[in-house]
Structures are given as C-alpha cells and as structure tokens.
C-alpha cells in the first residue's frame, strides 16, 4: 500500500511574479476635478460659439480639447468592491494590485483586470478510477479555495479557475489510485475508513498543485465514494460475508466462555460429577443451544444418565 508524502507531490514551477500592493489615489477629488474641467470645456466651447473669426474657432477647439482630456482623465476612476482586486498592467508591465475598496484613481492608461478574492467552492464530477487494489470506484470531492496572490493568478496561468478545476480532479484521481477503498482488516489507510487522514492528504496535494497560481486551499472533502456499479453487488456480498463471519466469531467466543463458566461453576459447587463422555456431551449440547440461529427443542430424558 502506498503512502503520499511531500516528495511524491508534483513540484510546480517557481512563480515569476508576485503581488505588489498599490493604494492608488482617492477617486472622489479626481471625480470632482474632472467634472469641473469637463464642465469648463463645455462652457468654453459654447461661449466660443458666440464669438467671431479666429477667436471663435480657437475657443471652440480649446473647449472641446479640455472636455475630451478631462473625460479621458476620468477613465482612471476605478471602483473596487469588497472581496475584489484590480491587477494593474501598463504597456505589458505589471504595476501592482489595487485591493483598497471604494472609488480609487489610477493612471488611465493602465489595464485593470478584476480578480475575485472571495472564498469559492469547486466540486468535481464523479470520476470512475481504480483504487490501490485495482477495484473500480466512483469518487468526487469538493474543495474550498481562495486567491491569495492576484499577480500569480493573472500571469502564471492562462485561466486560474480552470487550472484549479483540472488540478483538483488530478489530485482526486491520484489519491484514489494510492489507497484501497477498504483495508479489509489488514491495517493501513483506506478511503472508506480513514476519511479525515485522506482528506488531509488531498488538501495538501491540491494546495501544492495550485500554489503556483496564487491560490490557497482552505479545505477539501470527499463528497462521494462508492464502488462502481459493475462490482457493487459483488463487493456488497463480500462485506455481508465479512460481517457474518465477524458476528459468528463473536457468538462462538461468547458461547465458549459461557460453557467454560458453566462447567467451572458445576465443579466448584460439587453439584454433579461428569466423566469425559458426559462432559463432552454437555459441551456439545450447550454450544448447539448457544450458537444456533433458531430456538432449540428440549428433549426430556426419562432414563438414567447413561441410557
């Protein structure tokens, strides 16, 4: 039976970029200044329409340019909601991550990509895999995860949500291949009997796989675990047979103890003397009575003890 340790988990490439926080500027003053310039440009253009000659053309041109520049400047306003971040990129260069919520102002030339930092769930589809014993099983899991490094989530992988989904399914399949469904009393970890240990190893493997994408795993749980339909009936009969054997073993152990106690009490109290033949017969009768699944019928002996 194999065990999963830190050395068995795949090593992902080291990240090339890490998150750098930027605060930006408050957006309310920028909004007020921008509106003032837009309004001033409009007023100047309207006023220029009342003039004549070159002054008219100059006033209208300047008014329109001022309004357009102010409008472009207002494009730097960025609203950041709680649980969100904006990754800033200027001409292909990473310039930082804006996490401060509210209305902020940044360079209007920057590209601002929204990245959710909320806690999310991902549930895998039931997958049919072979366990460590080669038995086909169906397994599914749910993982709770959160983006910790927005720069890695943006630049290290193409699509970090798809990346988390694929790596989670890969880890679930790996865990299912590494342990048997049931240890059948042989000791060691099994998927059915050691859920806490298995989910701990699953969380560790998923976390190692998605760390390069700036994602941390909060928790993972196996939500579905069963034998595949084609062997479910056979495995059910095997489990029932094991349960019957275990129950029979307990019954026999109890019956032997009761017979031993009965013989000891009879000998200690000198109630009856039994030779080897009568002792064997008594043991046989008691075991039949105690181990039988059905009620026994008493037989009254009207003769002597030996007839």
C-alpha positions as CSV (number, residue, x, y, z in Angstrom):
1,X,0.0,0.0,0.0
2,X,1.5,3.3,-1.0
3,X,1.6,6.5,1.1
4,X,1.7,10.0,-0.1
5,X,4.3,12.4,1.3
6,X,5.7,15.8,0.3
7,X,8.2,14.2,-2.1
8,X,5.6,12.4,-4.1
9,X,3.6,15.6,-4.8
10,X,4.5,17.1,-8.2
11,X,6.7,20.2,-8.0
12,X,5.3,23.1,-9.9
13,X,7.5,25.8,-11.5
14,X,8.5,28.7,-9.3
15,X,6.4,31.8,-9.9
16,X,8.0,34.5,-12.0
17,X,6.0,37.4,-10.5
18,X,4.5,38.2,-7.0
19,X,1.8,40.5,-5.9
20,X,2.7,44.1,-5.1
21,X,0.1,46.2,-3.4
22,X,-0.7,49.8,-4.6
23,X,-3.0,52.1,-2.9
24,X,-4.0,54.4,-5.7
25,X,-5.4,57.8,-5.0
26,X,-8.8,58.7,-3.7
27,X,-11.3,58.9,-6.5
28,X,-13.7,61.5,-5.1
29,X,-11.3,64.5,-5.5
30,X,-10.3,63.2,-9.0
31,X,-14.0,62.9,-9.9
32,X,-14.7,66.5,-8.8
33,X,-11.8,67.9,-10.6
34,X,-12.6,66.0,-13.8
35,X,-16.2,67.2,-13.8
36,X,-15.1,70.8,-13.3
37,X,-12.8,70.6,-16.3
38,X,-15.5,68.8,-18.4
39,X,-18.0,71.5,-17.5
40,X,-15.5,74.2,-18.1
41,X,-14.6,72.9,-21.5
42,X,-18.3,72.7,-22.5
43,X,-18.9,76.2,-21.3
44,X,-15.8,77.5,-23.2
45,X,-17.0,75.8,-26.4
46,X,-20.5,77.2,-26.0
47,X,-19.1,80.6,-25.3
48,X,-16.8,80.4,-28.3
49,X,-19.9,79.8,-30.5
50,X,-20.9,83.4,-29.7
51,X,-17.6,84.8,-30.9
52,X,-16.5,85.7,-34.4
53,X,-13.5,85.0,-36.5
54,X,-10.4,83.3,-35.3
55,X,-11.4,83.7,-31.6
56,X,-14.5,81.6,-32.2
57,X,-12.5,78.7,-33.7
58,X,-9.8,78.9,-31.0
59,X,-12.4,78.9,-28.1
60,X,-14.4,76.0,-29.5
61,X,-11.2,74.0,-30.2
62,X,-9.8,74.6,-26.8
63,X,-13.1,73.9,-25.1
64,X,-13.5,70.6,-26.9
65,X,-10.0,69.5,-26.2
66,X,-10.3,70.4,-22.5
67,X,-13.5,68.4,-22.2
68,X,-12.1,65.4,-24.1
69,X,-8.9,65.4,-22.0
70,X,-11.0,65.6,-18.8
71,X,-13.2,62.8,-19.9
72,X,-10.1,60.7,-20.7
73,X,-8.8,61.5,-17.2
74,X,-12.0,60.4,-15.7
75,X,-11.3,56.9,-17.2
76,X,-8.8,56.4,-14.4
77,X,-11.6,56.2,-11.9
78,X,-11.8,52.6,-10.6
79,X,-14.5,51.2,-8.3
80,X,-13.2,48.3,-6.1
81,X,-15.8,46.3,-4.2
82,X,-15.0,44.3,-1.1
83,X,-13.7,40.8,-1.9
84,X,-12.3,42.1,-5.2
85,X,-8.9,43.3,-6.5
86,X,-7.7,45.0,-9.6
87,X,-4.4,43.9,-11.3
88,X,-2.8,47.0,-12.9
89,X,-0.8,46.5,-16.2
90,X,0.8,49.3,-18.1
91,X,2.0,48.6,-21.6
92,X,2.6,45.0,-20.8
93,X,4.3,45.6,-17.4
94,X,2.8,44.6,-14.1
95,X,2.4,47.7,-12.0
96,X,0.8,46.3,-8.8
97,X,-2.5,45.2,-7.4
98,X,-5.2,47.5,-6.1
99,X,-7.1,45.9,-3.1
100,X,-8.4,49.1,-1.3
101,X,-12.1,49.1,-1.7
102,X,-14.0,52.2,-2.7
103,X,-13.6,54.7,-5.6
104,X,-9.9,54.9,-6.4
105,X,-8.0,56.8,-9.1
106,X,-5.1,55.3,-11.1
107,X,-3.3,56.0,-14.4
108,X,-6.0,56.0,-17.1
109,X,-3.6,54.2,-19.5
110,X,-3.4,51.1,-17.2
111,X,-5.3,47.9,-18.0
112,X,-7.2,46.9,-14.9
113,X,-8.2,43.3,-14.6
114,X,-10.8,42.3,-12.0
115,X,-9.8,39.3,-9.8
116,X,-12.2,38.0,-7.1
117,X,-10.5,37.3,-3.8
118,X,-13.7,35.7,-2.3
119,X,-13.8,32.2,-0.9
120,X,-15.1,29.8,-3.6
121,X,-16.2,26.2,-3.8
122,X,-15.4,23.8,-6.6
123,X,-17.0,20.3,-6.7
124,X,-15.6,17.7,-9.1
125,X,-17.7,15.5,-11.2
126,X,-17.9,11.8,-10.1
127,X,-14.9,10.1,-11.6
128,X,-14.5,6.4,-12.2
129,X,-11.0,5.3,-11.2
130,X,-9.2,2.2,-9.9
131,X,-8.2,2.2,-6.2
132,X,-4.9,0.8,-5.0
133,X,-6.3,-2.8,-5.1
134,X,-7.4,-2.3,-8.8
135,X,-11.2,-2.2,-7.9
136,X,-13.2,0.4,-10.0
137,X,-14.7,3.1,-7.7
138,X,-16.6,6.3,-8.2
139,X,-15.2,9.3,-6.3
140,X,-16.0,13.0,-6.1
141,X,-14.7,15.8,-3.9
142,X,-15.3,19.5,-3.1
143,X,-12.5,22.0,-2.5
144,X,-12.8,25.4,-0.8
145,X,-10.2,27.8,-2.2
146,X,-9.3,31.4,-2.4
147,X,-7.0,33.6,-4.5
148,X,-4.1,34.9,-2.3
149,X,-1.7,36.3,-4.9
150,X,-3.6,38.1,-7.7
151,X,-0.4,38.6,-9.8
152,X,0.3,34.9,-9.9
153,X,-3.4,34.1,-10.7
154,X,-3.3,36.6,-13.6
155,X,0.1,36.0,-15.1
156,X,1.3,32.5,-14.1
157,X,-1.6,30.5,-15.7
158,X,-3.9,31.2,-18.6
159,X,-7.1,30.7,-16.6
160,X,-6.7,30.2,-12.9
161,X,-10.3,28.9,-12.4
162,X,-9.9,26.2,-15.0
163,X,-6.4,25.5,-13.6
164,X,-7.9,24.9,-10.1
165,X,-10.6,22.6,-11.5
166,X,-8.1,20.5,-13.5
167,X,-5.6,20.2,-10.7
168,X,-8.3,19.3,-8.2
169,X,-9.6,16.4,-10.4
170,X,-6.0,15.3,-10.9
171,X,-5.3,15.2,-7.2
172,X,-8.6,13.3,-6.5
173,X,-7.7,10.7,-9.1
174,X,-4.2,10.4,-7.6
175,X,-5.5,9.9,-4.1
176,X,-8.0,7.3,-5.3
177,X,-5.2,5.4,-7.0
178,X,-3.0,5.5,-4.0
179,X,-5.3,3.9,-1.4
180,X,-7.7,1.0,-1.3
181,X,-11.4,1.5,-0.9
182,X,-11.4,-0.8,2.2
183,X,-8.5,-2.3,4.0
184,X,-10.5,-5.5,4.9
185,X,-8.9,-5.6,8.3
186,X,-5.3,-5.6,7.0
187,X,-4.4,-2.3,8.6
188,X,-3.2,0.9,6.9
189,X,-5.2,3.8,5.5
190,X,-8.3,3.2,3.3
191,X,-10.6,5.6,1.6
192,X,-13.7,4.5,3.5
193,X,-12.3,4.1,7.0
194,X,-9.8,7.0,7.2
195,X,-11.7,9.9,5.8
196,X,-10.0,12.6,7.9
197,X,-6.5,11.4,7.1
198,X,-7.3,11.0,3.4
199,X,-8.9,14.5,3.1
200,X,-5.9,16.0,4.8
201,X,-3.6,14.5,2.3
202,X,-6.0,15.5,-0.5
203,X,-5.9,19.1,0.7
204,X,-2.1,19.1,0.9
205,X,-1.8,17.8,-2.7
206,X,-4.3,20.2,-4.1
207,X,-2.6,23.1,-2.3
208,X,0.8,22.1,-3.7
209,X,-0.6,21.8,-7.2
210,X,-2.3,25.2,-7.3
211,X,0.1,27.3,-5.2
212,X,2.0,28.5,-8.3
213,X,-1.3,30.1,-9.5
214,X,-1.5,32.1,-6.3
215,X,-4.4,30.0,-4.9
216,X,-4.6,28.6,-1.3
217,X,-6.8,25.7,-0.3
218,X,-9.0,26.2,2.7
219,X,-10.4,22.7,2.9
220,X,-11.3,19.7,0.8
221,X,-13.8,16.9,1.4
222,X,-14.7,13.7,-0.4
223,X,-18.4,14.1,-1.2
224,X,-19.0,10.7,-3.0
225,X,-17.3,7.4,-2.6
226,X,-18.7,4.1,-3.8
227,X,-17.8,1.0,-5.8
228,X,-18.5,1.2,-9.5
229,X,-21.9,-0.3,-10.4
230,X,-20.4,-3.3,-12.2
231,X,-18.8,-4.6,-9.0
232,X,-21.1,-3.0,-6.4
233,X,-23.2,-6.2,-5.8
234,X,-20.1,-8.4,-5.5
235,X,-18.5,-6.1,-3.0
236,X,-21.7,-5.9,-1.1
237,X,-21.8,-9.7,-0.8
238,X,-18.2,-9.6,0.3
239,X,-19.0,-7.0,3.0
240,X,-22.0,-9.1,4.1
241,X,-19.9,-12.2,4.3
242,X,-17.3,-10.4,6.4
243,X,-20.0,-9.1,8.7
244,X,-21.5,-12.6,9.1
245,X,-18.0,-14.1,9.8
246,X,-17.3,-11.4,12.4
247,X,-20.7,-12.0,14.1
248,X,-20.2,-15.7,14.1
249,X,-16.8,-15.3,15.7
250,X,-18.2,-13.2,18.5
251,X,-21.0,-15.7,19.1
252,X,-18.6,-18.6,19.3
253,X,-16.3,-16.7,21.6
254,X,-19.2,-15.9,23.9
255,X,-20.6,-19.4,23.8
256,X,-17.2,-20.9,24.7
257,X,-16.9,-18.5,27.6
258,X,-20.4,-19.4,28.9
259,X,-19.7,-23.2,28.6
260,X,-16.4,-22.8,30.4
261,X,-18.2,-20.8,33.2
262,X,-21.0,-23.3,33.5
263,X,-18.5,-26.3,33.9
264,X,-16.4,-24.3,36.4
265,X,-19.5,-23.5,38.5
266,X,-20.7,-27.1,38.4
267,X,-17.3,-28.4,39.6
268,X,-16.9,-25.8,42.2
269,X,-20.3,-26.4,43.7
270,X,-20.0,-30.2,43.6
271,X,-23.4,-30.3,42.0
272,X,-22.7,-33.1,39.6
273,X,-19.8,-35.3,38.7
274,X,-19.2,-35.6,34.9
275,X,-16.9,-38.0,33.2
276,X,-15.2,-37.2,30.0
277,X,-18.0,-38.5,27.8
278,X,-20.8,-36.7,29.7
279,X,-18.6,-33.5,29.8
280,X,-18.2,-33.7,26.0
281,X,-21.9,-34.3,25.5
282,X,-22.8,-31.3,27.8
283,X,-20.3,-29.1,26.0
284,X,-21.8,-30.1,22.6
285,X,-25.4,-29.5,23.7
286,X,-24.6,-26.1,25.2
287,X,-22.7,-25.0,22.1
288,X,-25.6,-26.1,19.9
289,X,-28.1,-24.2,22.1
290,X,-26.0,-21.0,22.3
291,X,-24.8,-20.9,18.7
292,X,-27.9,-22.0,16.9
293,X,-29.8,-19.3,15.0
294,X,-33.2,-21.0,15.8
295,X,-34.8,-21.9,19.0
296,X,-33.8,-25.4,20.2
297,X,-36.3,-28.1,21.2
298,X,-35.7,-29.6,24.6
299,X,-35.6,-33.4,24.9
300,X,-36.6,-34.9,28.2
301,X,-34.5,-38.0,29.2
302,X,-36.7,-40.4,31.2
303,X,-34.0,-43.0,31.7
304,X,-30.7,-42.9,33.6
305,X,-27.9,-40.5,32.8
306,X,-26.2,-43.2,30.6
307,X,-29.1,-44.6,28.7
